Amino acid sequence: MLLVGERLAAVPALRPDVAVVHALKADRAGNVLIEGIVGVQKEVVLASKRSIVTVEEIVEDFGPRSPNAVILPSWTVGAIACVPGGAHPSYAHGYYKRDNAYYKAWDAIARDRDSFLAWMKANVLDKGPEAFAVHASGTAGKSTQPAQGIAAAE
């Protein structure tokens, strides 16, 4: 491709089938609030054909937001699940800190396929949302019930 005398390369955009991200809050209308180090969560949701978002809590209103807050409108979100602690071992801004012990152990776990699969079975596949909730400190007294009208996209 020539543009102003320079030769540039172009690559096709990625269009994942599904994006799964964790965010802080969803409101009852299905909008999602992401704050903290937001990375490319917004971009992957917008680029994907479908999206699943887990959140720390369902709220009536997002309230005050930081300057870097991102709100994903409901039409970009396929499904929302309230999973307090769902970012663990990473952090959820304002809810709980990163679990560095998990990160330090990860190299040994992920180096070998069998140890990785055993870890996944013990820590993810055989666990329910309650296993993540023990890591959430910011959700005490707040609604963790699914919002009415928020359901998987057809």
C-alpha positions as CSV (number, residue, x, y, z in Angstrom):
1,M,0.0,0.0,0.0
2,L,1.4,3.4,-0.9
3,L,0.4,6.4,1.1
4,V,2.3,9.7,0.8
5,G,5.3,7.9,-0.7
6,E,5.7,5.4,2.1
7,R,5.1,1.6,1.7
8,L,2.9,0.4,4.5
9,A,1.6,-3.0,5.4
10,A,-2.1,-3.6,6.3
11,V,-3.6,-6.6,8.0
12,P,-7.2,-7.6,8.3
13,A,-9.0,-6.8,11.5
14,L,-9.5,-9.6,14.1
15,R,-13.1,-10.6,14.5
16,P,-13.3,-13.1,17.4
17,D,-16.4,-15.3,17.7
18,V,-16.8,-14.4,21.4
19,A,-15.2,-12.1,24.0
20,V,-15.3,-12.9,27.7
21,V,-14.3,-10.0,30.0
22,H,-14.6,-9.1,33.6
23,A,-15.8,-5.7,34.6
24,L,-16.8,-3.9,37.8
25,K,-20.5,-3.2,37.4
26,A,-23.5,-3.7,35.2
27,D,-26.7,-1.7,35.6
28,R,-30.2,-3.2,35.3
29,A,-30.5,-1.9,31.7
30,G,-27.5,-4.1,30.7
31,N,-24.8,-1.4,30.4
32,V,-21.4,-2.3,31.8
33,L,-18.8,-0.1,33.6
34,I,-15.1,-0.8,33.3
35,E,-12.6,1.2,35.4
36,G,-9.0,0.9,36.4
37,I,-6.4,-0.4,33.9
38,V,-9.0,-1.1,31.2
39,G,-6.6,-2.7,28.7
40,V,-8.4,-3.7,25.5
41,Q,-11.6,-4.9,27.0
42,K,-13.7,-2.4,25.2
43,E,-12.1,-3.1,21.9
44,V,-12.4,-6.9,22.2
45,V,-16.1,-6.6,23.1
46,L,-16.7,-4.3,20.1
47,A,-14.8,-6.5,17.7
48,S,-16.4,-9.7,18.7
49,K,-19.5,-11.2,17.2
50,R,-20.8,-11.9,20.8
51,S,-19.7,-11.0,24.3
52,I,-20.0,-12.4,27.8
53,V,-19.3,-10.0,30.7
54,T,-18.8,-11.1,34.3
55,V,-19.2,-8.3,36.9
56,E,-18.6,-7.7,40.6
57,E,-22.1,-6.4,41.1
58,I,-25.4,-5.3,39.5
59,V,-26.4,-1.7,40.4
60,E,-29.2,0.7,39.9
61,D,-26.8,3.5,38.9
62,F,-23.0,3.6,38.2
63,G,-22.6,6.7,40.4
64,P,-19.4,8.8,40.2
65,R,-16.8,7.5,37.7
66,S,-13.1,8.1,37.2
67,P,-11.9,9.9,34.0
68,N,-10.8,6.6,32.4
69,A,-14.1,4.9,32.9
70,V,-15.5,3.0,30.0
71,I,-19.2,2.2,29.7
72,L,-20.2,-0.6,27.3
73,P,-23.7,0.1,26.1
74,S,-26.2,-2.8,26.5
75,W,-26.3,-3.3,22.7
76,T,-22.7,-4.4,22.7
77,V,-23.1,-7.0,25.5
78,G,-24.6,-10.4,24.8
79,A,-24.8,-11.7,28.3
80,I,-23.9,-10.6,31.9
81,A,-23.2,-12.8,34.9
82,C,-22.7,-11.4,38.4
83,V,-19.6,-13.2,39.6
84,P,-18.1,-11.4,42.6
85,G,-14.3,-12.2,42.8
86,G,-14.4,-13.2,39.1
87,A,-11.2,-11.3,38.2
88,H,-9.2,-13.4,40.7
89,P,-6.2,-13.9,40.6
90,S,-6.1,-10.5,38.9
91,Y,-7.6,-7.5,40.7
92,A,-10.9,-5.6,40.4
93,H,-10.3,-1.8,40.8
94,G,-11.7,-0.7,44.1
95,Y,-12.8,-4.3,45.1
96,Y,-9.7,-6.4,45.8
97,K,-6.0,-6.5,45.0
98,R,-4.1,-8.8,42.7
99,D,-3.1,-12.1,44.2
100,N,0.7,-12.1,43.5
101,A,1.2,-15.6,44.9
102,Y,-0.9,-17.0,42.0
103,Y,1.2,-15.0,39.5
104,K,4.4,-16.3,41.0
105,A,3.2,-19.9,40.9
106,W,1.8,-19.6,37.3
107,D,5.1,-20.3,35.4
108,A,5.4,-23.7,37.0
109,I,1.7,-24.5,36.5
110,A,1.6,-23.4,32.9
111,R,4.9,-24.9,31.8
112,D,3.6,-28.5,31.7
113,R,0.3,-29.3,29.9
114,D,-0.7,-32.0,32.5
115,S,-0.1,-29.7,35.5
116,F,-2.0,-26.9,33.7
117,L,-5.0,-29.2,33.0
118,A,-4.9,-30.4,36.6
119,W,-4.8,-26.8,37.9
120,M,-7.7,-25.8,35.6
121,K,-9.8,-28.8,36.7
122,A,-9.2,-28.1,40.4
123,N,-9.4,-24.3,40.3
124,V,-11.9,-23.5,37.5
125,L,-13.8,-26.4,36.0
126,D,-14.8,-28.1,39.3
127,K,-15.6,-24.8,41.0
128,G,-18.7,-22.6,40.9
129,P,-19.0,-18.8,41.3
130,E,-18.9,-19.1,45.1
131,A,-15.2,-20.1,44.8
132,F,-14.5,-16.7,43.4
133,A,-16.7,-14.8,45.8
134,V,-14.3,-15.5,48.7
135,H,-11.9,-13.1,47.0
136,A,-14.3,-10.3,46.7
137,S,-14.3,-7.8,49.6
138,G,-16.1,-4.9,48.0
139,T,-19.4,-6.6,47.4
140,A,-20.5,-7.0,51.1
141,G,-24.1,-5.8,51.4
142,K,-24.4,-5.1,47.7
143,S,-26.6,-6.9,45.2
144,T,-25.1,-9.9,43.6
145,Q,-28.3,-11.1,42.1
146,P,-28.8,-11.0,38.3
147,A,-30.6,-8.0,37.0
148,Q,-34.0,-8.6,35.6
149,G,-34.0,-8.3,31.8
150,I,-30.3,-9.1,31.5
151,A,-30.1,-12.3,29.7
152,A,-28.1,-14.1,27.0
153,A,-28.5,-12.7,23.5
154,E,-30.3,-15.1,21.1
